[in-house]
């Protein structure tokens, strides 16, 4: 399995609970997208199952050797005590469904209807719980309120504040932070053995501690996208020319990757501008950041029109320019 870099404190917290037999039935793994939460969940589930089934695992942290029988079953997708829920691919294409359906959650009942097969425990990984449709979230809540015996839930969340409070309250929260420079570089080198030192350095800067995000943005010319945003922040856009051009360039199907990168980076660019301001200007920048964060967060979840989303987000960036922030409504 892919190595997990960084997150030493989170690994230690989970291992302490596992080793002492005080493992909470549900863990909410929260943090920025791309920092390794899903990998942490997969490795934690595998370690739990391997510890229970044997042979003994002597690897450090959450690692399980690839040759371990449990690891082989998990890699083949055939471990009877492990379930993983994620958005499915739409029929006849490569596009992912908008959400994890209630039928997927209800399908877990087949797992819960029997006792664990190979070890004393079983594990359910949901990547990401933010993707559950409302009925699916309610169905999962019933399992968290009355947990099936000997079952561990590992719930990945990029935005835990958006979850039902009743779900959050049933989980032990474990936050995974962006990786430091050394761990980030190591993660990128391991994932991209063909990349040279210059590209690794560039991706490390773009990823800002999230190797998954940096890898997803490889080859998308993120520097050019950043320059466009910087120009909006510095110069504004009094005749809507810049934002119109940016919206047109990011709204095509071929530009999907750059569009997703823009959704992630635009609120962060506004937040960076807010830090350098004071007084009313800072308050206005924070208000713009809140609007940008809400819009970017709902854009894909609700399949909003990309042209309109980019145009509006670009307008919020332009409103940071001197003389415009006060007028943004």
C-alpha positions in Angstrom: 0.0 0.0 0.0 1.1 3.6 -0.6 3.1 5.0 2.3 1.5 7.6 4.6 3.7 10.6 5.1 3.3 12.9 8.0 0.4 12.8 10.4 2.5 11.3 13.2 0.2 12.6 16.0 -3.0 11.3 14.3 -1.3 7.9 13.8 -0.2 7.8 17.4 -3.7 8.7 18.6 -5.3 5.9 16.6 -2.7 3.4 17.6 -3.0 4.2 21.3 -6.8 3.6 21.1 -6.3 0.4 19.1 -3.5 -1.0 21.3 -5.4 -0.3 24.6 -8.7 -1.7 23.4 -10.4 1.7 23.7 -11.3 2.2 20.1 -14.2 4.5 19.5 -16.7 3.0 17.1 -16.6 6.0 14.7 -13.8 8.3 13.7 -14.2 11.5 11.8 -11.0 12.2 9.8 -11.2 15.9 9.0 -8.8 18.2 7.2 -8.1 19.8 3.9 -8.7 17.8 0.7 -5.6 16.0 -0.5 -3.6 15.7 2.7 -4.1 11.9 3.0 -7.3 11.4 5.0 -8.6 8.6 2.8 -5.2 6.9 2.8 -5.1 7.1 6.6 -8.6 5.6 6.8 -7.7 2.7 4.5 -4.5 2.0 6.4 -6.2 2.2 9.8 -8.9 -0.2 8.6 -6.3 -2.6 7.3 -4.3 -2.5 10.5 -7.4 -3.2 12.6 -8.3 -6.2 10.5 -4.7 -7.5 10.3 -4.2 -7.2 14.0 -7.3 -9.2 14.7 -6.8 -11.9 12.0 -3.1 -12.5 12.3 -0.3 -13.3 11.7 1.1 -10.6 14.0 2.0 -7.3 12.4 5.3 -5.9 13.5 5.4 -2.9 11.1 5.3 0.6 12.7 2.4 3.0 12.7 -0.5 1.9 10.5 1.6 -0.1 8.0 0.7 -3.7 7.1 3.1 -5.6 4.8 1.8 -6.1 1.3 2.3 -9.9 1.6 0.1 -10.1 4.7 -3.0 -12.2 3.9 -5.4 -9.4 5.0 -3.5 -6.9 2.8 -3.8 -9.2 -0.2 -7.6 -9.7 0.3 -8.1 -5.9 0.7 -6.0 -5.2 -2.4 -8.2 -7.6 -4.4 -11.4 -6.0 -3.0 -12.5 -9.3 -1.6 -12.0 -8.9 2.2 -15.4 -10.0 3.7 -15.0 -7.8 6.8 -14.2 -4.5 4.9 -16.6 -2.2 3.2 -15.7 1.0 1.3 -18.3 3.6 0.2 -17.5 6.3 -2.4 -19.2 7.9 -5.3 -19.8 5.4 -8.1 -19.0 5.9 -11.7 -22.1 6.8 -13.7 -23.3 4.0 -16.0 -21.7 4.1 -19.5 -19.1 6.7 -18.7 -16.2 7.9 -16.5 -18.0 10.7 -14.7 -18.6 10.2 -11.0 -22.1 10.4 -9.5 -22.9 13.6 -7.6 -23.3 11.8 -4.3 -23.1 8.5 -2.3 -26.6 7.1 -2.5 -28.9 5.9 0.3 -28.9 2.5 -1.4 -25.1 2.3 -0.9 -25.5 3.0 2.8 -28.4 0.6 3.1 -26.3 -2.1 1.4 -24.1 -2.1 4.5 -26.8 -4.1 6.3 -25.7 -7.2 4.5 -22.3 -6.8 6.2 -23.9 -6.1 9.6 -26.2 -9.1 9.3 -23.4 -11.6 9.9 -20.6 -11.9 12.3 -17.1 -10.9 11.2 -15.5 -13.6 9.2 -11.7 -13.4 9.5 -11.1 -11.3 12.6 -13.0 -10.1 15.7 -13.8 -6.7 14.0 -15.0 -5.3 10.7 -14.4 -1.9 9.2 -16.4 0.6 7.1 -14.6 3.4 5.2 -16.6 6.2 3.7 -14.7 8.6 1.4 -16.1 11.1 1.8 -19.0 11.5 4.2 -19.5 15.0 2.7 -20.7 13.3 -0.4 -23.7 11.5 1.2 -27.1 12.6 0.0 -29.4 13.6 2.8 -31.3 10.3 3.0 -28.0 8.5 3.0 -26.7 10.6 5.8 -29.9 9.8 7.8 -29.5 6.1 7.2 -25.8 6.3 8.3 -26.8 8.2 11.4 -29.0 5.2 12.5 -25.9 3.0 12.3 -23.8 5.5 14.3 -26.5 5.9 17.0 -26.9 2.1 17.4 -23.6 0.8 16.1 -23.5 -2.8 14.8 -21.4 -4.9 17.1 -17.6 -5.1 16.5 -17.7 -2.5 13.7 -15.4 0.5 13.2 -16.5 3.4 11.0 -13.8 5.6 9.4 -15.4 8.7 7.9 -13.4 11.0 5.7 -14.5 14.7 5.7 -13.2 17.7 4.0 -15.8 20.0 5.6 -16.9 18.6 8.9 -18.8 21.8 9.8 -21.3 21.0 6.9 -22.2 17.6 8.4 -25.3 16.9 10.5 -24.4 17.9 14.1 -25.9 14.5 15.2 -23.3 12.7 13.0 -20.4 14.8 14.3 -21.5 14.1 17.9 -21.3 10.4 17.4 -17.7 10.4 16.2 -14.3 11.0 17.7 -12.7 13.8 15.7 -9.2 13.3 14.4 -7.8 16.3 12.4 -5.1 15.8 9.8 -3.2 18.9 8.9 -1.3 19.9 5.8 2.0 18.2 5.5 5.3 20.0 6.4 7.9 20.6 3.6 9.9 17.4 4.2 6.9 15.1 4.3 5.3 16.9 1.3 8.4 16.4 -0.8 8.8 12.7 0.3 5.1 12.0 -0.6 5.5 13.6 -4.0 8.7 11.8 -4.8 7.1 8.5 -3.9 4.0 9.1 -6.0 5.8 10.7 -9.0 9.1 8.8 -9.5 9.4 10.2 -13.0 9.3 13.9 -11.8 12.5 15.8 -11.6 13.5 18.0 -8.6 12.3 21.2 -10.3 8.8 19.8 -10.9 8.6 18.3 -7.3 9.5 21.7 -5.9 6.9 23.4 -8.1 4.2 20.9 -7.1 5.1 21.2 -3.4 4.5 24.9 -3.7 1.2 24.5 -5.5 -0.1 21.8 -3.2 0.5 23.7 0.0 0.8 20.6 2.2 -1.7 18.5 0.2 0.1 16.0 -2.0 -3.1 14.5 -3.4 -4.2 18.0 -4.6 -0.8 18.7 -6.1 -0.8 15.5 -8.0 -4.3 16.1 -9.3 -3.2 19.5 -10.5 0.0 18.3 -12.3 0.2 19.6 -15.8 -2.7 22.1 -15.4 -0.5 25.2 -15.5 -1.6 26.4 -12.1 1.0 29.2 -12.1 -0.9 30.8 -15.0 -4.2 30.5 -13.1 -2.6 32.1 -10.1 -1.3 35.0 -12.2 -4.9 35.6 -13.5 -6.2 35.7 -9.9 -3.4 38.0 -8.8 -4.2 40.4 -11.7 -7.8 40.5 -10.6 -6.8 41.3 -7.0 -4.3 44.0 -8.0 -6.1 45.7 -10.9 -9.8 44.8 -10.5 -12.0 44.4 -13.5 -14.1 47.5 -14.2 -15.4 46.4 -17.5 -15.8 42.6 -16.7 -13.3 41.7 -19.4 -10.9 39.6 -17.2 -13.6 37.7 -15.5 -15.5 37.0 -18.7 -12.4 35.6 -20.3 -11.6 33.5 -17.3 -15.1 32.1 -17.2 -15.0 31.2 -20.8 -11.7 29.5 -20.5 -12.7 27.4 -17.5 -16.2 26.4 -18.4 -15.4 23.8 -21.1 -15.4 20.1 -20.4 -11.7 19.9 -21.3 -10.9 22.5 -18.6 -12.6 20.5 -15.8 -9.4 20.0 -13.9 -8.4 23.7 -14.0 -12.0 24.6 -13.0 -11.8 22.4 -9.9 -8.4 24.0 -9.1 -9.9 27.4 -9.4 -12.7 26.5 -7.0 -10.1 25.5 -4.5 -7.6 28.3 -5.0 -9.9 31.4 -5.3 -11.1 31.4 -1.7 -7.5 30.8 -0.5 -6.3 33.8 -2.6 -8.9 36.0 -0.9 -8.0 34.7 2.5 -4.3 35.5 1.8 -5.3 39.1 0.8 -7.3 39.5 4.1 -4.3 38.7 6.2 -2.4 41.7 4.8 -5.2 44.2 5.5 -6.5 45.9 8.6 -9.7 47.6 9.8 -12.6 47.9 7.5 -10.6 46.5 4.5 -9.9 43.3 6.4 -13.5 42.9 7.5 -14.6 43.4 3.8 -12.0 40.8 2.6 -13.3 38.3 5.2 -16.8 38.8 4.0 -15.7 38.2 0.4 -13.9 35.1 1.5 -17.0 33.8 3.2 -19.0 34.3 0.0 -16.3 32.7 -2.1 -16.0 29.7 0.2 -19.8 29.1 0.2 -20.0 29.4 -3.6 -17.0 27.2 -4.3 -18.2 24.6 -1.8 -21.6 24.3 -3.4 -20.6 24.6 -7.1 -20.0 20.9 -7.7 -22.2 19.6 -5.0 -25.2 21.3 -6.7 -23.9 21.1 -10.3 -24.0 24.9 -10.7 -23.2 26.4 -14.1 -19.4 26.7 -14.3 -19.5 29.9 -16.4 -21.6 31.7 -13.8 -19.6 30.3 -10.9 -16.2 31.4 -12.3 -17.6 34.8 -13.3 -18.9 35.4 -9.8 -15.8 34.1 -8.0 -13.6 36.2 -10.3 -15.8 39.2 -9.4 -15.1 38.6 -5.7 -11.4 38.5 -6.4 -11.7 41.7 -8.4 -13.6 43.3 -5.5 -10.4 43.1 -3.5 -8.8 45.7 -5.7 -8.5 49.1 -4.1 -11.8 51.0 -4.4 -13.9 48.0 -5.3 -14.2 46.0 -2.0 -16.6 48.5 -0.5 -18.9 48.3 -3.4 -19.2 44.5 -3.6 -22.6 43.3 -2.5 
